[in-house]
């Protein structure tokens, strides 16, 4: 499993803390404030509690987001808990890309390790084929993002490429594409 634990952990912890704060406020409201004495509606308090639950759950899934490799391919587990599976034969490589270019949720300087997928009739896009050659958009998750290019990001890419070569060599389907 590959993830930048410091970034994913920090984001997740902030979301978890915000959710816990709202849930704590809800508990205090219902246990310490007499009904109707404060002018604050119970419906509003309940909505804040639901928001707290949502933030806490999103914080946990953000912490768990990662790129997972296995014998059948790569699984990208996103911050929403969604999993997208890509077979090894469709993976042309891994790259460090500017995350903000593909998603407005990320700042302009945030970089992400992305799974680059094969495209076209024969899968000829090769590494870096996304966008520039009509390829499918790259896949990444908050767990694979970095505040800026760093040795840790490049190490993650190298380790993912090594896993890819290992699994494809075991299957006997190693591509002949340069850099693959």
C-alpha positions in Angstrom: 0.0 0.0 0.0 1.4 3.4 -1.0 0.4 6.6 0.7 1.9 9.8 1.9 1.0 9.3 5.5 1.9 12.8 6.7 -0.3 14.6 4.2 -3.2 12.1 4.2 -2.9 11.9 8.0 -2.8 15.7 8.5 -5.9 16.2 6.2 -7.7 13.4 7.8 -6.9 14.5 11.3 -8.1 18.1 10.6 -11.4 16.7 9.2 -11.7 14.3 12.1 -11.1 17.0 14.7 -13.7 19.3 13.0 -16.2 16.5 13.0 -15.4 15.6 16.7 -15.8 19.3 17.6 -19.3 19.5 16.0 -20.3 16.2 17.6 -19.0 17.2 21.0 -21.0 20.5 20.7 -24.1 18.5 19.9 -23.6 16.2 22.9 -23.0 19.2 25.2 -26.1 20.9 23.8 -28.4 18.0 24.4 -26.9 17.1 27.8 -26.4 20.6 29.4 -28.9 23.0 27.9 -32.5 22.9 29.0 -35.0 22.6 26.1 -36.1 25.9 24.7 -33.9 28.0 27.0 -31.3 29.2 24.5 -33.3 30.1 21.3 -31.2 27.7 19.4 -33.3 25.1 17.5 -32.8 21.4 18.1 -33.1 21.0 14.3 -30.1 23.2 13.7 -28.1 21.4 16.4 -29.0 18.1 14.8 -27.8 19.4 11.4 -24.5 20.3 12.9 -24.3 16.8 14.4 -24.9 15.3 11.0 -22.2 17.6 9.5 -19.9 16.4 12.3 -20.5 12.8 11.4 -19.9 13.5 7.7 -16.6 15.3 8.5 -15.4 12.6 10.8 -16.3 9.8 8.3 -14.6 11.8 5.5 -11.5 12.3 7.7 -11.2 8.5 8.3 -11.6 7.7 4.6 -9.1 10.5 3.7 -6.5 8.8 6.1 -7.2 5.5 4.4 -6.8 6.7 0.8 -4.0 5.0 -1.0 -2.7 3.3 -4.1 -2.6 -0.5 -3.5 -0.8 -2.9 -5.8 -1.5 -6.6 -6.1 -1.2 -9.5 -8.6 -4.2 -8.4 -10.6 -3.4 -4.7 -10.9 -3.6 -1.4 -9.0 -6.5 -0.3 -6.8 -6.9 3.5 -6.1 -8.8 4.0 -2.8 -10.1 7.6 -2.9 -11.0 9.9 0.0 -14.7 9.2 -0.5 -14.0 5.5 0.0 -14.5 4.6 -3.7 -12.2 2.0 -5.1 -11.1 2.0 -8.7 -9.3 -1.1 -10.0 -7.0 -0.9 -13.0 -5.5 -4.2 -14.4 -1.7 -4.2 -14.9 -2.1 -4.5 -18.6 -3.8 -1.1 -18.7 -1.2 0.6 -16.5 1.5 2.3 -18.6 3.3 3.7 -15.6 3.2 6.2 -12.7 4.0 9.9 -12.8 4.2 12.9 -10.5 1.6 15.3 -11.8 0.2 18.7 -10.7 -3.0 17.6 -8.9 -4.8 20.9 -9.4 -4.7 20.5 -13.1 -7.2 17.6 -13.0 -9.2 18.5 -9.9 -10.2 21.9 -8.5 -10.1 20.4 -5.0 -6.3 20.6 -4.9 -4.2 23.8 -4.8 -2.1 24.8 -7.8 1.2 23.6 -6.3 0.0 20.2 -4.9 1.5 17.3 -6.7 0.1 13.7 -6.8 1.6 10.4 -7.8 -0.8 9.2 -10.5 -1.6 5.9 -12.2 -1.2 6.5 -16.0 -3.5 4.2 -18.0 -3.0 2.8 -21.5 -5.4 4.1 -24.2 -6.2 3.8 -27.8 -6.9 0.7 -29.9 -3.5 -0.8 -29.0 -2.8 1.1 -25.8 -0.2 3.2 -27.4 -0.4 6.3 -25.3 2.6 5.2 -23.1 3.8 7.0 -20.0 2.6 10.6 -20.0 -0.1 10.0 -22.6 -2.8 11.6 -20.4 -4.4 14.7 -21.9 -1.5 15.4 -24.3 -2.3 12.4 -26.6 -6.0 11.9 -26.0 -5.4 9.5 -23.1 -7.7 8.8 -20.2 -7.3 11.1 -17.2 -4.8 9.9 -14.6 -6.0 8.3 -11.4 -4.8 9.5 -8.0 -6.0 10.0 -4.4 -5.3 12.3 -1.5 -3.1 9.6 0.0 -0.8 9.9 -3.0 -0.5 13.7 -2.9 2.5 15.8 -1.8 2.7 19.6 -1.0 5.4 19.9 -3.7 7.8 17.6 -5.6 10.0 15.8 -3.1 12.3 12.8 -2.7 9.4 10.9 -1.0 7.2 11.4 -4.1 9.9 10.1 -6.4 10.6 7.2 -4.1 6.9 6.3 -4.2 7.0 6.4 -8.0 10.1 4.2 -8.1 8.6 1.7 -5.7 5.3 1.6 -7.7 7.3 1.1 -11.0 9.2 -1.8 -9.3 6.0 -3.4 -8.2 4.6 -3.1 -11.7 7.7 -4.7 -13.2 7.6 -7.5 -10.6 3.9 -8.4 -11.1 4.2 -8.1 -14.9 7.3 -10.3 -15.0 5.6 -12.9 -12.9 2.7 -12.9 -15.3 5.0 -13.0 -18.4 3.3 -9.8 -19.8 6.1 -7.3 -19.3 5.6 -4.6 -22.0 8.3 -3.7 -24.5 7.6 0.0 -24.2 10.8 2.0 -23.3 10.6 3.1 -19.6 8.0 0.4 -18.8 
